[in-house]
Amino acid sequence: MDMETIFKKMPEAFNGDEAGDLSATVQYKVSDPKYCVIDSGTLTVHDGVTDDADVTLTLDDDDFVALMTGELNGMTAFMTGKLQLEGDLMLAQKLSSMFDAGQLS
């Protein structure tokens, strides 16, 4: 599985019920930056960088793939320096529960 494939699968793997009425923007700083907009139980993926991110996750491509497919625990990644966070840390903690990792692997 590669990073681009995961980004393409993210909207279908997103659990809108888990997100509830959350409205947020999540920036992924990887080799090909993308950001996700969560609104009204849906998620859309966009190319590039936004100035409006509620939380920014910075990590290398392999760690992004491992994180999104459930092979890498987010807290472990953060504590070992593989994942850097800026912004709403509570939102970052909730992100893993909003995706079905099985659909992303």
C-alpha positions as CSV (number, residue, x, y, z in Angstrom):
1,M,0.0,0.0,0.0
2,D,1.3,3.4,-0.8
3,M,0.5,6.9,0.5
4,E,-1.5,8.1,-2.6
5,T,-3.7,5.0,-2.4
6,I,-4.4,5.6,1.2
7,F,-5.4,9.2,0.6
8,K,-7.8,8.1,-2.1
9,K,-9.4,5.5,0.2
10,M,-9.7,7.9,3.2
11,P,-13.2,9.3,2.4
12,E,-14.7,5.8,2.1
13,A,-12.9,4.5,5.2
14,F,-14.0,7.6,7.2
15,N,-16.6,6.9,9.9
16,G,-18.9,9.9,9.8
17,D,-20.9,8.6,12.8
18,E,-17.8,8.7,15.0
19,A,-17.0,12.2,13.8
20,G,-20.5,13.4,14.7
21,D,-20.9,17.1,14.1
22,L,-17.1,17.8,14.0
23,S,-15.9,20.4,11.6
24,A,-12.2,20.5,11.2
25,T,-9.2,20.6,8.8
26,V,-6.3,18.2,9.2
27,Q,-3.0,18.9,7.4
28,Y,-0.7,16.0,6.6
29,K,2.8,17.2,5.9
30,V,4.3,14.3,4.0
31,S,6.4,14.3,0.7
32,D,3.2,15.3,-1.2
33,P,1.3,17.4,1.3
34,K,-2.5,17.0,1.5
35,Y,-5.2,18.1,3.9
36,C,-8.6,16.7,4.8
37,V,-11.7,18.6,5.6
38,I,-14.1,17.0,8.0
39,D,-17.6,18.5,7.9
40,S,-21.1,17.1,8.5
41,G,-19.9,13.5,8.8
42,T,-18.0,13.5,5.6
43,L,-14.3,13.8,4.7
44,T,-12.8,15.3,1.6
45,V,-9.1,15.2,0.6
46,H,-7.3,18.1,-1.0
47,D,-3.8,18.5,-2.5
48,G,-1.4,21.0,-1.0
49,V,-1.2,23.0,2.2
50,T,-3.9,25.0,3.9
51,D,-3.5,28.0,6.3
52,D,-6.7,26.8,8.0
53,A,-5.5,23.6,9.7
54,D,-6.9,22.7,13.1
55,V,-4.1,20.2,13.5
56,T,-1.0,19.4,11.4
57,L,0.7,16.0,11.4
58,T,4.2,15.9,10.1
59,L,5.8,12.5,9.3
60,D,7.6,10.6,6.6
61,D,5.7,8.6,4.0
62,D,6.4,5.2,5.4
63,D,5.3,6.2,8.9
64,F,2.1,7.8,7.4
65,V,1.3,4.5,5.7
66,A,2.0,2.5,8.9
67,L,0.0,4.9,11.0
68,M,-3.1,4.9,8.8
69,T,-3.1,1.1,8.3
70,G,-2.8,0.5,12.1
71,E,0.7,-0.9,12.0
72,L,2.0,2.1,13.9
73,N,0.3,3.4,17.1
74,G,-0.1,7.2,17.0
75,M,1.0,7.7,20.6
76,T,4.1,5.6,20.0
77,A,4.9,7.5,16.8
78,F,4.5,10.8,18.7
79,M,6.6,9.7,21.7
80,T,9.4,8.3,19.5
81,G,9.5,11.5,17.3
82,K,8.2,9.8,14.2
83,L,5.1,12.1,14.3
84,Q,5.2,15.8,15.1
85,L,1.9,17.6,15.9
86,E,0.9,21.2,15.8
87,G,-2.5,22.5,16.8
88,D,-5.4,20.6,18.4
89,L,-3.8,17.6,20.1
90,M,-7.2,16.3,21.2
91,L,-8.4,16.2,17.6
92,A,-5.2,14.3,16.7
93,Q,-6.0,11.7,19.3
94,K,-9.5,11.2,18.0
95,L,-8.5,10.8,14.4
96,S,-7.6,7.1,14.5
97,S,-11.1,6.2,15.8
98,M,-12.6,8.0,12.8
99,F,-11.1,5.6,10.3
100,D,-11.5,1.9,9.6
101,A,-7.8,0.9,9.2
102,G,-8.9,-2.3,7.6
103,Q,-10.2,-0.4,4.6
104,L,-7.0,1.5,4.3
105,S,-4.6,-1.5,4.3
